[in-house]
Amino acid sequence: MAGLVLGPLVRYVDEDSATVWVETGRPCVVEVVCDGTAGRGTAHTWQIAGHHYAIVTLVGLPSESTVPYRVLLDGKQVWPPREDRYPPSAIRTLPDPRGERGPDADTLRVAFGSCRWAAPPHGSSRFHGGTPAHDPVGPDALDTLATRLAADPDAERPDVLLLLGDQVYADETSDAMRRWLASRRDLRTPPGGQVADYEEYTRLYYESWLDPDVRWLLSNVPSCMIFDDHDVVDDWNTSEAWRTDMRATEWWQERVTAGLMSYWVYQHLGNLSPTELMTDPLFAQVRKAGDGTGLLREFATRADSDPAFTRWSYRRDMGRVRLLMVDTRAARVLTEERRSMLHERWWDWLREQVPDGGPGAYDHLLIGTSLPWLLPPAIDDVERWNAALCGGERGERWSRIGERIRRMGDLEHWAAFPQSFDALTDLVAEAGRGPRPPATVCVLSGDVHHAYVAEPFWREEARPPVSRVLQLTCSPVHNSVPASIKVGFRFGWSRAGRRVGSWFARHARTGRGGRAQPPPISWERTGGPWFGNHLMTLTLRGRAARLRLDRAQRGGESAARLETAYDSDITEPGAVGTAETQPGEARAGRTQPGDARAGDTPSEGA
């Protein structure tokens, strides 16, 4: 008899269709049956490396409805379990823009965050059954969101959850994971206690998604995902020299191949719409073959070696909101003379997705990128300085020093790819112009283990966008934030940090190549920094937008809970500020002469 190994995960949902992903214990027929409707989907499982999966498409669902569903394997119900403390899982469809619309039809709630340890890594602590009381990094924001929703099924809930990278940590494994790894191989041989192959990746996903609260949450709230470095290894694709060194090891090729294979299975397929799934050539080949291990391995190997081979970035339209999720890891071009965050092929794709402001334009544009576009200014200056050194601005000796600094300091964000930073800036500005530009253009990011809001400023001669443009960063969902990180990021946002950063910028620009240029915009922090385990939620209602930051807090004798640390309208200039900012104190406007200075608003959070 087939059993349910992992899932169900509700992935894609629109006004009348949905996809549900599962892993099963053996080959079988998977059915998803929606109660009280004609909604029913069926799929045969397919196999990768001895594991069995299915992604079931449902069509003809009623719009703007909450529809409970069941999962059957070979006709036997396996979800929800017979004895379950959680409310039944349900699919909540979006409003039909062509039909009758309810009172909440123009509202979309988008929750997002990144960087989630399923359990603290080896040496940091020992979980005792995963209980929050023994969690040294504080309660998990996804667990606490699940607890809130399960306690009150009628409570406000996200329409979609964006997981912006580091869904699993292949290079920072838990005590339990290392014990399992030691049962199958010698950890004294590289890569030691890190993940080595596909089978070990599957164990990471079990550790993460079999968490009962998270499992129930992902069975209810649709999710969009994109990888970041720890899904494969810390600082994945930092530079050409880094890749050369990694490829010289005996273990790296299997690791990156397995990482991309597992990402395709566990995350990427669920990002696709039913139409995209039907037309995806690799998915069709894998289903036809039954065992698609060889096909997927060949695909993953080519994807690693050629950034133009496949597109991991994708688009999701939800009513009058457009989401563009951008791959900033596997799509990189790393040769110093052509260094780019995206291959030109994918830059072209990204530009094609940006609304032109004409009829049928969107009310809000969201750009999801695991790495922040706008960093603390001092850190941005240091990364630009380092990129100039590595590019040879101050000679070969400084180039070698720069590469060492780049790796030690994790200097590989958008600022470390200056031409790509400028290209994204131009894209954002273009999106915010036109006869009917979106009300907001928001860049959603994670990675940097603190949360903040930053606003860019264009000079008048640069044709600034009309839309409100913001960088919204939320990280981590569940991870450590050492005191040194807090100090460093606070300094990076401060006036003193800006002055230190300016010295690095001048040092780069006085090099012999003359290629190191300042960024085309300036920006300031208008919210945060906040530290802890967080989720941000954007509530988009028509052309209005509201941002809320919820922090997971220990509950003493009771369960952990989410507490709102920040809640503000972000549609109008001047509406964004820190939690302590009083109305009218936040600086307004999208154009500003000279440099905008960071640190003009007080910081919050500890």
N, C-alpha and C positions, 0 to 999 in steps of 0.2 A: 504494500500500500504506500502510495506517495505521501510524503510529509512536506510541510511548509518550513523551509530552512530560514529564509529571510524575507522580510516584507510582510504585507504588501506596502508598496510606496505609491501614493498618488503623485504623478509627475506632471504631465501636461493636462490643463483644463481650459476650455473656452466656453462659449455659450451653449454648445450642444454636444461636445465630445470630450473624451478624457482618455488618458493612458494610465495603466496600473502595472507596476513592475514587481516580479516575484522571483525568488530562487527556490527550487524544490529539491527534494532528496533523490529523485529518480525521474526518468522520462515519464511524462503524463500529459493529459489535456487539462489546461487551466481555464476555468470559467469565472468571470466576474459578473454577478447577478445583482442588479439594482432593484430594490424592493419597490413594489407599487408602480413600476413603470415598465416600458418595453425595453429598457436598457439592459443589454446582455452582450458580453463579448467573450470570444473563445480563441485560444491560441494553443498550439502544440509547443512544448519546450524544445529548446536546442541546447547544445552542449559545448562548453569550453573547458578544456583541461579536467574533465571528469565531473564538472559541475553543471547543473541543469537550470535554465532560465527561461522566462517568458515575459513578454511585455504585451499586455492585452489592451486592445483599442475598443472603446465604447462610443457609439454614435447614437444620435436621436434622443439625447437626454433633454429634459425640459430646462429651459433657460432660467437663470436667476432662482435656482432651487437648491435645496439641500436634500440629497438623495442617499439614504443608507445603502450599503452594498455588502455582499458576502463573496468570499472566495471559495471555490470548489476545485478539488483536484480529483480527476476521474470520477466526478459526480458526488464526491464526499466533501462536506463542508469542513474547511480547516480554519476559516477566519470569518467572524471573530471567534475566539476560543469559547468553548461551552461555559466555562467559569471565568469571567473576566470582570475586573473591577472598573474597567473603563467604559464610557458610553460607546455605542456602536459607531464604527467608522462610517464616514459619509463623504460623498463627493459634492462639493458646492460649486455649481456652474455660474458663469458670469452672465450679466444681462445681455439680451439680444439687442444690438443697436438698431435693428430693423423692425423690432416688434414693440409691444406694449412694455413700458418700463415702470418698475416699481419706485417707491420713494427713495431707495438707496442705490438706484441704478447708475448714477454718475460717480459713485464712490468706489475707490480701489485702495486696499490697504496692502502695502508692500513692506514686509519685515526682512531685515538683512543683517548679516554679520559674517565673521570668518574666524578661523583658527580655533579648532575644537579638539582638545585631548579627550578621548573617550575615558581614559584613566591616566593619571600622572605617569610620566616615563620612569624608567628604571632608576632607582636610587633617590628619587625625590620623596617618596612615601610608600606606604602600603595601604591599598584600599582594603576595607573589611566589608566585603559584599557590596562595594560601591556606595556605601552610605555617606550622605553629605557631611556628617559629623567628622569623618576622617579624611575629608578632601582638603588638602593643604592649599589649593588654589581657589577655594570658594565654590559655591554652588554653580552648576551648569545652567546657562541662560536658556538653553533649549529644554532641559528638564523642567525648569520652573515655568516656562511658557506652557508646556504640556500639562503641568499640574493645575495651572490657572484655568485652562480651557476644559480639562476633564471635570473640574469641580463645578463649572457652570457652562454647559454646552451652548447656552444662548448668549454667552458673553461675546464682546467684540473680538474677532479673530482675524488673522491675516488672510487675505485672498491668495497670497503667494509668498513663499519663503525663498529668499536668495541666499545661497551659501557660497561665499566669495573666496573660497580657497582653503586649503589645509583641512579638508574633511577627514583625512586620515594622516597619521604621521609615520611614514615609512622609516624614518631615521631616528625617531625618539620613541622607542617601544616601552611598554609597561612591564612591570615585574612579571605579571601573569603571561604576557606575550613572550618574554624572554625565556621563561620556563618551558613554554611550548616549543619555541625554536630550538632550545637545547635538547629536547627529546627527539629531534629529527636530524640535527647536524651539530658539528663542533663549532661553538661560538668563538673559539680562538682563531678561527680562519675567517678572513674578511668575507663579507661585511660584518661579521660578528653578530651583535644583537640587533642589527638592522634587518629589514626585510630583504630577501634575496630573490624570490621567484613568485609566480602567479599564485601558487597554493598559499604562500605566506601572506600575500595581499588579501586573499579572501578572508583570512583570519582577522586581519585588521578591520575589514568591513563588518564582520560578525561582532567584534568587540565594540564597535561604534554604534551599529544600528540595531543590535539586539537589546540595548538598554531599553527596558520596558516603556519608560515615558517617551523616549525619542521614537521608538517603534510606533507607538500609538499616534504621536504627533505627525510623523511622516505618512501614516496611513490616512490622514485627514487633510493636511494642508499641502497643496501642490508645491513643488520645489523646482527651482532652477539652480544649477550648479556649474562651477568652473574650477579648474585646478589651480593651485599655486605650488610653490617649490616643495614644501614638505610632503605633498602627495607623492613625490618622487625622492627628492633629497634637498637638504638645505642649500639655497642659492643655485638651484637648478638653472643651467644655461646663463651663468653670470657673464662669461666672456669666452672668446675663442681659445685662449690659453687654458681656461678651466676645463673646457670640453676635451682638449688634447690630453690633459693630465688624467681625466676620468676615463677616457677611452683606453688609456694605457694599463688600467687595472684589469684583473681577470674577472671581476664580478660585475662591473658596471653595465655592460651590454644587456645581460640578462635582467638586471634590475630595472633599467629604463624601459625595456621591451615589456616586461611584466606590468610595470606601472601604467603604461599606455593601454595595454590590453585590458587591465582591470578597470581603468577609467572609462574606456569605451563601454564595457559591460555594465558597470555599477552606476555610472553617472551620466555619460554622454547620451546614450540612447533615450533616456528619459527627458532630455532637453528638447527632443525633436517632436514636432507636431505629428499627428496621424498621417498627414499627406507626406511629410518628409520621411517618415519611417517607411511608407509604401514605396518611395522612390529611391531609398538609399541602397546603392548597389551592393555594398558589403553586407548589410543586414539581410538582403535577399539571398546572397550566396551562403551565408552562415545558416540561415533557416533551411535552405534547400539541402545543404550538405549534412545537416543533423549534427555532426561534430565539426565545428568551425575553428578548432584550435589552430591548425596550420594556416588557414586563411587570415585569422586575426593576428597571428604572430608575424606573418609577412607584412601585413598592413602596418602594425606598430613599429616594426623595424624601419620601414620606409618613412613613416611619420617622424621618427626621431632623426633620421639622416637628412631629410629635406623639408625645411619649413614651409615650402610651397605645395607639398604633396596633398595635405588635407586641411580642411577648415574646422577647427574646434569652436570658433566663435559662432554665435547664432543670434537670431532675432526672435522676440516674442511680442506680439501685439495683444494688448488687453484693453478692449474698448478704445478709448482715445488716449491711451498711454502706450508708448513704444519703449521696449527694453532692448538694448543692444549689449550682449554679454561678450566681452573681448578677451581672447586668449593672449596673455602677455608672457607666456613661458615657452611653449613649443613653437610659436610662430616667429621667434627672434632670428634676426640675421646678426651674426656675431663677429664677422671680420671687421677689424677696427676701421678700415676705410669706408665700409658700407654699414656700419653698426646701426641697427634699427630694432625697435620693439616689435614691429610686424613686418613680415615680408610684403613687398609692394603689392602682390596679388591680393593680400588681405586688407591692405590699406584701401585699395580700390573697392573691395566689397563693402568695407565699413562706410566709405563715403556714399556709396549707392543707397545705403539704408537710412541716411539722414533725411528727414522730411524737408521739403523745399519751401515750406510756408504757404503753399498754394491751397486750393480747395481740398478738403479732406485731411488737412494737416492735423497734427496731434496736439493735445493740450499739454502734455508733459513728455519729455524725452529723458530716459534714464540710461546711463552708460555704466555698465558694471565692469569693473576692472579690478582684479585682486590687489594690484599695487596702486597706491594713491597717486593721482596726477599732481596735486598740490601738497607738498610736504612742509614741515616746519622750515621756515626760510633758511636758517643756518644750515640745516641738513641738505637742503636743495643746493645751496652754494657749494658745499663740500663735495657733493656728488658731481656737479658740473666741473669743479676744479679737477677732481679725480679723472673724469672722462677726458678732459683736455690733456692731462699728463699721460694717460694710457694711449692717447692718440698721437703722442709725439710732440706736443706743443713746446715742451722744454727739454727735448732731447731723449736719447735712448736710455740713459741712466735713470732719469725721472720716470720714464715709461715703465721700467722694471719695478721701480719703487711703487708707482701708481697701481700696478697690477696686484702687488702684495697688499697694499692698503685696501684696494677694492674688495678682495676676498675677506680680509680680516674684518672690515667694517660693513659687510653686506651692502655695498654701494652699487645697487643694480635696479633702482626704481626708474620711473620715467625721467627724472632729472639726469640720470646716468646715460640716457639716450637723448641728448639735447635736441637733435633734429626731430625725433619722434615726439618729444614734448611739444615742440613748436607745431608739429602737424596736428596733434590732438587739440591744441589750443585753437588753431585755425578752424578745425572741424566743429568745435563747440561754438565758436563765434558764428560760423556760417549757419549752424542749426538755430541760433537765436535771432537771426535776421529774417527778412522776408515780409510779405504782406500780412501774414497771420502766423507769427512765430509762436512756438509753445510758450506757455506761461513760465515754465521752469525747464532748465537743462541741469540735471543733477548727475554728477559723477559719483558712483557708489563704490567704496573700496574697503579693504581691511588691512591685514598683514602687520601693521606697525604697533600692535598691542596697546593702543589707546584710541579713544574716540574723540572726534572733534568736527567742527564745521569751519570751513574756510571759504572766503569769497574773493574771486579775482577782480581786478580792475584794469580796464583798457583805457588808453589815452584816446582823446576825441578823434585824432587823425587816423586811428586804427579801425574806424567804423565799429564801435562796440556793439555787442548784441543787445537787443531789446529785452530778451528773456532774462529772468533771474537765473544766474549761473552760480552753482554751489558745489563744492567738494564735501561729500558726506562720508566720513570714515568711521567704521565701527569694528573694533577688534579689541580683545578676543571674545569669543563666545564662552570658552572655557579653557583657560591657560594661565600660566604664571606671568606676573608683571613685577620683576625685581625692582627694588628701590632705585638702583642705578639707572634703569630704563626710565622711570618716572622723572628723575632729575635731568637726564639727558634730553628728554622730549620737552620738558618745561623750559630748559635753557634754549632749546632750538626755536621755541616760539617767542623768546624774550627779546627785548631791545639789545641787551648785551650779546645774545647769540647772533642777532642780525649783524652787529658790528664785526664779530669774529668771522662770520660767513663772508662779509664783504672783503675782508683781507684775502681769503682764499680766492674769491672771484677775481680780485685785482691781480693776484699772482698768476692765475690761469691766463688772463687777458693780456698780460705783458710777455707772453711766450712768443716764439719766433714765427709760429704758423699763422697767427692772427685769426684762427678759426673759432676761438672760444668767445662766444657772445652772450650777453645777459639775456634772460628770458624776455619774451615779448610782452609780458604782463607783470603786474605786481599783485600781491594778495595779502590778506590779513586773516587771522583767526577770529571768528565771530562767535564761536561757541566751543567750550571745553578749555583745556584737555580734561577728559574724564578717564579714570582708571578703574579697572574691575572687569567683571564678566557682563557683557552687555548685548542687547539687541536694539537696533534702531527700527522705527516704523514710520514710513511715509504714508499719510492718509491723503489721497488725491481725490478731491471732490470738485468735479467740473474743472475750472481753471484755478481753483484754490489748492494750496498744499500746506500740510501741517506736519511737523517733525516731532517725534517723541523718542526719547532715549530711556530705556528701562534697564535697570541694574539688578542682577541676581544677588539677593541678600540672604545671609544665614537667618534661619527662623527661630533660633533658640531651641525650645522644646518642640516647637511645631516645625512643619516642613519649610524648606526654603521658599522664598517668594520673590516676585519681581516688583521693584519699586521704581516709580517714575522719577528720574533725575532731571529731566528737561522736557519741556513741552512748549512749542511755539509755532505760530504761523510763519511760514518762510516765503510766502508769495511775494510780499512787498519789500522793497529795500528798507533797511533799518529794522526789520522785524526779527532778525536773528541776533541773538546775544547769548551770553552764558546765563546759567540759572540765576546768578545774582544780579544781572543787569536789569535795571528798571526801565519801563517803557520810555523810549526816546533816547536812551543812552547809546544804543548800538549805532555805529556809523553807517550812513546810508549811501546809496549810489553805486553805479557800476563803472563810472569813469572818474578818474582822479589824476591830477597832475603830479608828476614825480613818483616817488616810491611810496606805496602803502606800507606802513610799519606794523609789524606784528606786536602783540602784547598790549594793545590798547584797551582790551577788556579783561576783567579779572578772570582767573582760572578757577576751576571747581573740581572736586573729586580727589580722592586719596586712595 
